[in-house]
Amino acid sequence: MKVHPIGIIMNGVTGRMGTNQHLIRSIDAIIKQGGVAINDSEVIMPEVVLVGRNENKLKQLIATTSVTEWTTDLDSVLKDDKYAIYFDAQTTGRRSDAIKKAVAAGKHIYCEKPVATSTDIALELYRICKDAGIKHGVVQDKLWLPGMLKLKRLMENDFFGEILSVRGDFGYWVFEGHSVPAQRPSWNYRKEDDGGIIVDMLCHWRYVLDNIFGPVKGVFCLGATHISERIDEQGKPYKCTADDAAYATFELEGGIVAQFNSSWTTRVRRDDLLTLHVDGTKGSAVAGLRECWTQSYGNTPKPVWNPDIPNPINFQEGWSKMPEQEHFDNAFKVQWELFLKHVVLDTPFPWDMLAGARGVQLAEKGLESWEKKTWINIPDLNPNQ
């Protein structure tokens, strides 16, 4: 078996997302499966060094994964030719400077979203990567969720006919920390630390809408800070300065209307933490993270409004669960494997830093819409502006 080793600097993976999705369920899983198969006789094998500021957390990750190398000195590993890829899962405000250093060191770039704290900085990072001639990519994991892939299969088979609208519902109750510990980090709720659900989730909705349903042309967004005080990791109360809920309407190219509620202050009574309800002239579908339910035109009931009697229709009965027709791997891992092939084999990888900048742009326009209480058109991004 011919092995193509590929060195990866993983910076910021001591956080929840970096540890679970990127290290344990993606890179460590790839190592344990024997690498990324190119063909029957060749594989790509990651060789990883973990970078962070907390030695104890780094040592814990070394003890529980296949990775053996770690450091708190990013500059030292950027100088090491063994490592060809720099991956960044730090908080957003730290990302730009580290990426610039990595590009200057000749590393290929793969990073979490949002890629930057502003569209201007995101475009600057794209131009720096492009001018350096290195490969670059941004995590857009939800495109490989089983539920999203099933929606795409339905579209490929013209199940919907003309798609009319998309309704997204995301979120759950994040405990404040007064009696029950919070399940998200405190910086998420401080604007001064680049927190806020608009900045976080509208980046996701941009690539989901752009890649599955059509380019986003405009937005109206209303944000809210519903919970004013939470408890931080040290057990101290702090003032919430960032939005914890967002209510947005998007217009897509072709006339599709999309509405997304994103909230860390809602209690779930739906099939999953994220659901997308797609209505078309021929049929409708509701997709969660993994499952997808459909209702064709022929199975659509004909309700008549009459609030004076119990509803005679069980609306759940008219929906059919899509069967499992293939195996779906972890969404983060799937994109990691595609990026590794992109670096080693030069295969296509359209989810680049410019795509990441589009996500930041939509988040900025969402914040602008909230501030001005008005509809905002989304201009095409000019990478040279």
ChimeraX attribute file (.defattr): number of C-alpha atoms within 10 A of each C-alpha:
attribute: neighborCount
match mode: 1-to-1
recipient: residues
	/A:1	8
	/A:2	11
	/A:3	16
	/A:4	15
	/A:5	16
	/A:6	17
	/A:7	19
	/A:8	24
	/A:9	27
	/A:10	26
	/A:11	24
	/A:12	23
	/A:13	24
	/A:14	24
	/A:15	14
	/A:16	14
	/A:17	15
	/A:18	20
	/A:19	16
	/A:20	13
	/A:21	18
	/A:22	22
	/A:23	24
	/A:24	20
	/A:25	17
	/A:26	23
	/A:27	26
	/A:28	20
	/A:29	17
	/A:30	21
	/A:31	18
	/A:32	12
	/A:33	11
	/A:34	13
	/A:35	20
	/A:36	20
	/A:37	16
	/A:38	15
	/A:39	9
	/A:40	8
	/A:41	9
	/A:42	14
	/A:43	18
	/A:44	22
	/A:45	21
	/A:46	23
	/A:47	19
	/A:48	23
	/A:49	19
	/A:50	25
	/A:51	23
	/A:52	20
	/A:53	14
	/A:54	12
	/A:55	14
	/A:56	11
	/A:57	14
	/A:58	20
	/A:59	15
	/A:60	11
	/A:61	20
	/A:62	16
	/A:63	11
	/A:64	11
	/A:65	15
	/A:66	17
	/A:67	19
	/A:68	14
	/A:69	14
	/A:70	21
	/A:71	19
	/A:72	15
	/A:73	11
	/A:74	20
	/A:75	13
	/A:76	9
	/A:77	21
	/A:78	22
	/A:79	13
	/A:80	12
	/A:81	11
	/A:82	15
	/A:83	21
	/A:84	22
	/A:85	26
	/A:86	25
	/A:87	27
	/A:88	27
	/A:89	25
	/A:90	21
	/A:91	20
	/A:92	19
	/A:93	17
	/A:94	14
	/A:95	22
	/A:96	18
	/A:97	11
	/A:98	19
	/A:99	23
	/A:100	17
	/A:101	15
	/A:102	25
	/A:103	24
	/A:104	13
	/A:105	18
	/A:106	21
	/A:107	27
	/A:108	22
	/A:109	26
	/A:110	26
	/A:111	23
	/A:112	22
	/A:113	26
	/A:114	30
	/A:115	34
	/A:116	25
	/A:117	22
	/A:118	18
	/A:119	23
	/A:120	15
	/A:121	15
	/A:122	25
	/A:123	26
	/A:124	21
	/A:125	24
	/A:126	23
	/A:127	17
	/A:128	16
	/A:129	25
	/A:130	15
	/A:131	10
	/A:132	15
	/A:133	12
	/A:134	16
	/A:135	21
	/A:136	27
	/A:137	26
	/A:138	25
	/A:139	25
	/A:140	24
	/A:141	19
	/A:142	18
	/A:143	21
	/A:144	20
	/A:145	20
	/A:146	23
	/A:147	24
	/A:148	23
	/A:149	20
	/A:150	23
	/A:151	26
	/A:152	17
	/A:153	12
	/A:154	19
	/A:155	16
	/A:156	10
	/A:157	9
	/A:158	14
	/A:159	22
	/A:160	23
	/A:161	15
	/A:162	15
	/A:163	21
	/A:164	16
	/A:165	19
	/A:166	22
	/A:167	16
	/A:168	19
	/A:169	20
	/A:170	21
	/A:171	21
	/A:172	17
	/A:173	13
	/A:174	17
	/A:175	17
	/A:176	20
	/A:177	19
	/A:178	14
	/A:179	8
	/A:180	10
	/A:181	15
	/A:182	17
	/A:183	12
	/A:184	16
	/A:185	13
	/A:186	18
	/A:187	18
	/A:188	21
	/A:189	26
	/A:190	17
	/A:191	14
	/A:192	12
	/A:193	15
	/A:194	19
	/A:195	23
	/A:196	25
	/A:197	24
	/A:198	30
	/A:199	28
	/A:200	19
	/A:201	23
	/A:202	26
	/A:203	25
	/A:204	23
	/A:205	22
	/A:206	23
	/A:207	24
	/A:208	19
	/A:209	17
	/A:210	17
	/A:211	13
	/A:212	14
	/A:213	21
	/A:214	17
	/A:215	20
	/A:216	25
	/A:217	18
	/A:218	19
	/A:219	25
	/A:220	22
	/A:221	27
	/A:222	22
	/A:223	23
	/A:224	16
	/A:225	19
	/A:226	14
	/A:227	18
	/A:228	14
	/A:229	16
	/A:230	19
	/A:231	21
	/A:232	20
	/A:233	13
	/A:234	6
	/A:235	11
	/A:236	10
	/A:237	14
	/A:238	14
	/A:239	13
	/A:240	22
	/A:241	19
	/A:242	25
	/A:243	25
	/A:244	26
	/A:245	24
	/A:246	25
	/A:247	18
	/A:248	21
	/A:249	19
	/A:250	28
	/A:251	20
	/A:252	19
	/A:253	14
	/A:254	14
	/A:255	13
	/A:256	19
	/A:257	17
	/A:258	23
	/A:259	20
	/A:260	21
	/A:261	19
	/A:262	25
	/A:263	25
	/A:264	21
	/A:265	17
	/A:266	14
	/A:267	12
	/A:268	14
	/A:269	8
	/A:270	11
	/A:271	13
	/A:272	17
	/A:273	14
	/A:274	19
	/A:275	23
	/A:276	23
	/A:277	20
	/A:278	21
	/A:279	20
	/A:280	19
	/A:281	13
	/A:282	16
	/A:283	21
	/A:284	24
	/A:285	24
	/A:286	23
	/A:287	26
	/A:288	24
	/A:289	18
	/A:290	17
	/A:291	21
	/A:292	26
	/A:293	20
	/A:294	21
	/A:295	22
	/A:296	17
	/A:297	13
	/A:298	9
	/A:299	13
	/A:300	14
	/A:301	13
	/A:302	7
	/A:303	10
	/A:304	9
	/A:305	8
	/A:306	8
	/A:307	7
	/A:308	6
	/A:309	7
	/A:310	7
	/A:311	12
	/A:312	8
	/A:313	12
	/A:314	8
	/A:315	11
	/A:316	9
	/A:317	10
	/A:318	15
	/A:319	17
	/A:320	14
	/A:321	13
	/A:322	16
	/A:323	10
	/A:324	12
	/A:325	7
	/A:326	7
	/A:327	6
	/A:328	14
	/A:329	13
	/A:330	16
	/A:331	19
	/A:332	21
	/A:333	22
	/A:334	17
	/A:335	22
	/A:336	21
	/A:337	17
	/A:338	15
	/A:339	25
	/A:340	21
	/A:341	19
	/A:342	17
	/A:343	19
	/A:344	14
	/A:345	12
	/A:346	11
	/A:347	12
	/A:348	11
	/A:349	17
	/A:350	13
	/A:351	18
	/A:352	19
	/A:353	27
	/A:354	25
	/A:355	24
	/A:356	29
	/A:357	29
	/A:358	25
	/A:359	30
	/A:360	30
	/A:361	27
	/A:362	29
	/A:363	28
	/A:364	19
	/A:365	24
	/A:366	30
	/A:367	22
	/A:368	18
	/A:369	20
	/A:370	22
	/A:371	12
	/A:372	13
	/A:373	12
	/A:374	14
	/A:375	17
	/A:376	20
	/A:377	16
	/A:378	18
	/A:379	12
	/A:380	11
	/A:381	14
	/A:382	8
	/A:383	13
	/A:384	8
	/A:385	8
